Amino acid sequence: MTKYERVAELQHILWRNLPKYPSTFATCPRCGEHAGRGGGLCFTCAQAELRKEIGKSLADEYARRIQWVRELEKEIDEKIQGNP
């Protein structure tokens, strides 16, 4: 797997761990502490792996921004549904 493919895979795992709709989670096979979607890597472990590939600063910023997008989507959904 190329570095580009590995980074794309880790980005996908991070997004997958922030589902917009209900999903199944199980204990992370790496840390055994957090839950990962579908029994895969948890958000924390995927972020740690991404840090190894692209550096702490950029990986942490990416993780923060995708969390922000999910929060914004939740606000939009609530507005559409008529919840303040």
N, CA and C atoms as an extended XYZ file, in Angstrom:
252
Properties=species:S:1:pos:R:3:atomname:S:1:resname:S:1:resid:I:1 pbc="F F F"
N         0.844       -1.169        0.000 N   MET     1
C         0.000        0.000        0.000 CA  MET     1
C         0.896        1.242        0.000 C   MET     1
N         0.588        2.183       -0.868 N   THR     2
C         1.356        3.418       -0.920 CA  THR     2
C         0.982        4.320        0.253 C   THR     2
N         1.808        5.304        0.498 N   LYS     3
C         1.512        6.266        1.569 CA  LYS     3
C         0.196        6.986        1.279 C   LYS     3
N        -0.012        7.345        0.021 N   TYR     4
C        -1.263        8.005       -0.379 CA  TYR     4
C        -2.463        7.126       -0.050 C   TYR     4
N        -2.372        5.843       -0.380 N   GLU     5
C        -3.471        4.910       -0.101 CA  GLU     5
C        -3.689        4.741        1.397 C   GLU     5
N        -2.607        4.680        2.156 N   ARG     6
C        -2.719        4.527        3.617 CA  ARG     6
C        -3.385        5.751        4.236 C   ARG     6
N        -2.992        6.933        3.803 N   VAL     7
C        -3.604        8.161        4.324 CA  VAL     7
C        -5.086        8.194        3.961 C   VAL     7
N        -5.423        7.846        2.739 N   ALA     8
C        -6.830        7.824        2.320 CA  ALA     8
C        -7.625        6.811        3.152 C   ALA     8
N        -7.028        5.666        3.423 N   GLU     9
C        -7.690        4.647        4.244 CA  GLU     9
C        -7.952        5.175        5.660 C   GLU     9
N        -6.978        5.829        6.244 N   LEU    10
C        -7.130        6.376        7.593 CA  LEU    10
C        -8.158        7.507        7.622 C   LEU    10
N        -8.176        8.325        6.589 N   GLN    11
C        -9.197        9.370        6.499 CA  GLN    11
C       -10.585        8.734        6.454 C   GLN    11
N       -10.717        7.689        5.678 N   HIS    12
C       -11.994        6.980        5.579 CA  HIS    12
C       -12.410        6.417        6.944 C   HIS    12
N       -11.464        5.835        7.665 N   ILE    13
C       -11.760        5.266        8.982 CA  ILE    13
C       -12.224        6.363        9.940 C   ILE    13
N       -11.581        7.519        9.895 N   LEU    14
C       -12.003        8.615       10.756 CA  LEU    14
C       -13.432        9.042       10.455 C   LEU    14
N       -13.749        9.233        9.184 N   TRP    15
C       -15.122        9.595        8.809 CA  TRP    15
C       -16.109        8.510        9.223 C   TRP    15
N       -15.724        7.261        9.017 N   ARG    16
C       -16.594        6.132        9.361 CA  ARG    16
C       -16.922        6.089       10.851 C   ARG    16
N       -15.999        6.561       11.669 N   ASN    17
C       -16.217        6.555       13.109 CA  ASN    17
C       -17.080        7.718       13.591 C   ASN    17
N       -17.494        8.554       12.678 N   LEU    18
C       -18.406        9.656       12.992 CA  LEU    18
C       -19.652        9.550       12.115 C   LEU    18
N       -20.395        8.444       12.224 N   PRO    19
C       -21.536        8.265       11.334 CA  PRO    19
C       -22.636        9.288       11.590 C   PRO    19
N       -23.314        9.637       10.540 N   LYS    20
C       -24.420       10.581       10.642 CA  LYS    20
C       -25.661        9.877       11.206 C   LYS    20
N       -25.773        8.610       10.955 N   TYR    21
C       -26.934        7.838       11.390 CA  TYR    21
C       -26.490        6.717       12.319 C   TYR    21
N       -27.422        6.120       13.054 N   PRO    22
C       -27.048        5.034       13.980 CA  PRO    22
C       -26.254        3.936       13.280 C   PRO    22
N       -25.311        3.385       14.005 N   SER    23
C       -24.444        2.355       13.450 CA  SER    23
C       -23.971        1.443       14.566 C   SER    23
N       -23.314        0.361       14.190 N   THR    24
C       -22.803       -0.576       15.184 CA  THR    24
C       -21.331       -0.306       15.457 C   THR    24
N       -20.963       -0.407       16.715 N   PHE    25
C       -19.588       -0.209       17.157 CA  PHE    25
C       -19.191       -1.386       18.032 C   PHE    25
N       -17.912       -1.677       18.058 N   ALA    26
C       -17.361       -2.719       18.921 CA  ALA    26
C       -15.995       -2.245       19.413 C   ALA    26
N       -15.472       -2.934       20.380 N   THR    27
C       -14.191       -2.563       20.963 CA  THR    27
C       -13.090       -2.537       19.900 C   THR    27
N       -12.300       -1.499       19.928 N   CYS    28
C       -11.187       -1.334       18.994 CA  CYS    28
C       -10.195       -2.481       19.167 C   CYS    28
N        -9.799       -3.116       18.075 N   PRO    29
C        -8.855       -4.222       18.169 CA  PRO    29
C        -7.432       -3.779       18.552 C   PRO    29
N        -7.128       -2.501       18.399 N   ARG    30
C        -5.784       -2.025       18.709 CA  ARG    30
C        -5.658       -1.642       20.182 C   ARG    30
N        -6.507       -0.741       20.657 N   CYS    31
C        -6.346       -0.251       22.029 CA  CYS    31
C        -7.198       -1.006       23.043 C   CYS    31
N        -8.302       -1.573       22.598 N   GLY    32
C        -9.187       -2.288       23.501 CA  GLY    32
C        -9.912       -1.382       24.484 C   GLY    32
N        -9.809       -0.077       24.311 N   GLU    33
C       -10.425        0.880       25.231 CA  GLU    33
C       -11.632        1.591       24.640 C   GLU    33
N       -11.529        1.960       23.380 N   HIS    34
C       -12.577        2.732       22.722 CA  HIS    34
C       -13.324        1.850       21.730 C   HIS    34
N       -14.427        2.366       21.238 N   ALA    35
C       -15.213        1.628       20.259 CA  ALA    35
C       -14.909        2.132       18.851 C   ALA    35
N       -14.807        1.195       17.925 N   GLY    36
C       -14.613        1.522       16.518 CA  GLY    36
C       -15.810        1.035       15.732 C   GLY    36
N       -16.200        1.773       14.730 N   ARG    37
C       -17.358        1.386       13.931 CA  ARG    37
C       -17.097        0.049       13.258 C   ARG    37
N       -18.055       -0.849       13.397 N   GLY    38
C       -17.948       -2.168       12.792 CA  GLY    38
C       -16.820       -3.005       13.355 C   GLY    38
N       -16.335       -2.661       14.527 N   GLY    39
C       -15.248       -3.422       15.137 CA  GLY    39
C       -13.876       -3.082       14.586 C   GLY    39
N       -13.800       -1.993       13.813 N   GLY    40
C       -12.503       -1.565       13.273 CA  GLY    40
C       -11.791       -0.638       14.236 C   GLY    40
N       -10.777        0.039       13.737 N   LEU    41
C       -10.031        0.979       14.568 CA  LEU    41
C       -10.946        2.074       15.093 C   LEU    41
N       -10.714        2.489       16.325 N   CYS    42
C       -11.463        3.599       16.895 CA  CYS    42
C       -10.902        4.918       16.339 C   CYS    42
N       -11.618        5.985       16.594 N   PHE    43
C       -11.212        7.303       16.119 CA  PHE    43
C        -9.820        7.661       16.638 C   PHE    43
N        -9.578        7.397       17.914 N   THR    44
C        -8.302        7.748       18.542 CA  THR    44
C        -7.129        7.005       17.904 C   THR    44
N        -7.293        5.719       17.678 N   CYS    45
C        -6.207        4.931       17.069 CA  CYS    45
C        -5.990        5.306       15.607 C   CYS    45
N        -7.075        5.561       14.883 N   ALA    46
C        -6.935        5.979       13.488 CA  ALA    46
C        -6.228        7.327       13.407 C   ALA    46
N        -6.563        8.225       14.329 N   GLN    47
C        -5.901        9.531       14.360 CA  GLN    47
C        -4.417        9.371       14.689 C   GLN    47
N        -4.102        8.485       15.602 N   ALA    48
C        -2.697        8.235       15.951 CA  ALA    48
C        -1.922        7.691       14.749 C   ALA    48
N        -2.545        6.802       13.992 N   GLU    49
C        -1.897        6.265       12.793 CA  GLU    49
C        -1.712        7.352       11.741 C   GLU    49
N        -2.716        8.221       11.608 N   LEU    50
C        -2.613        9.310       10.644 CA  LEU    50
C        -1.484       10.262       11.033 C   LEU    50
N        -1.292       10.476       12.333 N   ARG    51
C        -0.183       11.322       12.803 CA  ARG    51
C         1.158       10.775       12.319 C   ARG    51
N         1.302        9.462       12.330 N   LYS    52
C         2.550        8.841       11.881 CA  LYS    52
C         2.806        9.112       10.396 C   LYS    52
N         1.735        9.229        9.643 N   GLU    53
C         1.860        9.410        8.194 CA  GLU    53
C         2.046       10.867        7.781 C   GLU    53
N         1.323       11.789        8.433 N   ILE    54
C         1.335       13.179        7.958 CA  ILE    54
C         1.741       14.188        9.025 C   ILE    54
N         2.040       13.729       10.227 N   GLY    55
C         2.442       14.626       11.303 CA  GLY    55
C         1.287       14.955       12.235 C   GLY    55
N         1.645       15.264       13.468 N   LYS    56
C         0.649       15.506       14.511 CA  LYS    56
C        -0.253       16.698       14.200 C   LYS    56
N         0.337       17.812       13.834 N   SER    57
C        -0.424       19.040       13.624 CA  SER    57
C        -1.498       18.871       12.546 C   SER    57
N        -1.103       18.358       11.398 N   LEU    58
C        -2.040       18.206       10.286 CA  LEU    58
C        -3.093       17.137       10.578 C   LEU    58
N        -2.683       16.041       11.175 N   ALA    59
C        -3.630       14.969       11.509 CA  ALA    59
C        -4.653       15.448       12.530 C   ALA    59
N        -4.204       16.165       13.540 N   ASP    60
C        -5.125       16.662       14.563 CA  ASP    60
C        -6.084       17.695       13.988 C   ASP    60
N        -5.588       18.540       13.110 N   GLU    61
C        -6.458       19.533       12.471 CA  GLU    61
C        -7.505       18.851       11.589 C   GLU    61
N        -7.093       17.840       10.849 N   TYR    62
C        -8.039       17.089       10.009 CA  TYR    62
C        -9.137       16.470       10.880 C   TYR    62
N        -8.738       15.819       11.965 N   ALA    63
C        -9.706       15.185       12.864 CA  ALA    63
C       -10.655       16.220       13.454 C   ALA    63
N       -10.127       17.348       13.862 N   ARG    64
C       -10.960       18.406       14.449 CA  ARG    64
C       -11.976       18.927       13.439 C   ARG    64
N       -11.521       19.110       12.220 N   ARG    65
C       -12.425       19.665       11.202 CA  ARG    65
C       -13.517       18.693       10.782 C   ARG    65
N       -13.215       17.408       10.705 N   ILE    66
C       -14.294       16.489       10.331 CA  ILE    66
C       -15.301       16.352       11.474 C   ILE    66
N       -14.832       16.471       12.711 N   GLN    67
C       -15.775       16.484       13.835 CA  GLN    67
C       -16.666       17.722       13.738 C   GLN    67
N       -16.080       18.841       13.350 N   TRP    68
C       -16.839       20.075       13.190 CA  TRP    68
C       -17.895       19.920       12.096 C   TRP    68
N       -17.543       19.291       10.987 N   VAL    69
C       -18.507       19.077        9.906 CA  VAL    69
C       -19.683       18.234       10.397 C   VAL    69
N       -19.405       17.177       11.146 N   ARG    70
C       -20.496       16.338       11.666 CA  ARG    70
C       -21.398       17.123       12.613 C   ARG    70
N       -20.795       17.991       13.426 N   GLU    71
C       -21.595       18.831       14.327 CA  GLU    71
C       -22.462       19.795       13.528 C   GLU    71
N       -21.905       20.372       12.471 N   LEU    72
C       -22.653       21.276       11.614 CA  LEU    72
C       -23.800       20.542       10.922 C   LEU    72
N       -23.542       19.331       10.455 N   GLU    73
C       -24.611       18.538        9.835 CA  GLU    73
C       -25.735       18.261       10.824 C   GLU    73
N       -25.389       18.017       12.074 N   LYS    74
C       -26.400       17.778       13.107 CA  LYS    74
C       -27.250       19.028       13.305 C   LYS    74
N       -26.602       20.194       13.353 N   GLU    75
C       -27.335       21.452       13.485 CA  GLU    75
C       -28.284       21.662       12.309 C   GLU    75
N       -27.821       21.364       11.115 N   ILE    76
C       -28.661       21.502        9.918 CA  ILE    76
C       -29.855       20.567       10.011 C   ILE    76
N       -29.621       19.318       10.377 N   ASP    77
C       -30.712       18.350       10.511 CA  ASP    77
C       -31.748       18.804       11.534 C   ASP    77
N       -31.266       19.328       12.660 N   GLU    78
C       -32.186       19.820       13.700 CA  GLU    78
C       -32.998       20.997       13.197 C   GLU    78
N       -32.384       21.885       12.437 N   LYS    79
C       -33.087       23.034       11.880 CA  LYS    79
C       -34.158       22.584       10.904 C   LYS    79
N       -33.830       21.614       10.065 N   ILE    80
C       -34.798       21.098        9.089 CA  ILE    80
C       -35.982       20.444        9.789 C   ILE    80
N       -35.684       19.747       10.881 N   GLN    81
C       -36.742       19.042       11.621 CA  GLN    81
C       -37.527       19.972       12.539 C   GLN    81
N       -37.148       21.233       12.596 N   GLY    82
C       -37.872       22.203       13.400 CA  GLY    82
C       -37.457       22.271       14.844 C   GLY    82
N       -36.324       21.661       15.190 N   ASN    83
C       -35.820       21.750       16.556 CA  ASN    83
C       -34.853       22.929       16.649 C   ASN    83
N       -35.015       23.762       17.666 N   PRO    84
C       -34.128       24.941       17.765 CA  PRO    84
C       -32.688       24.586       18.044 C   PRO    84
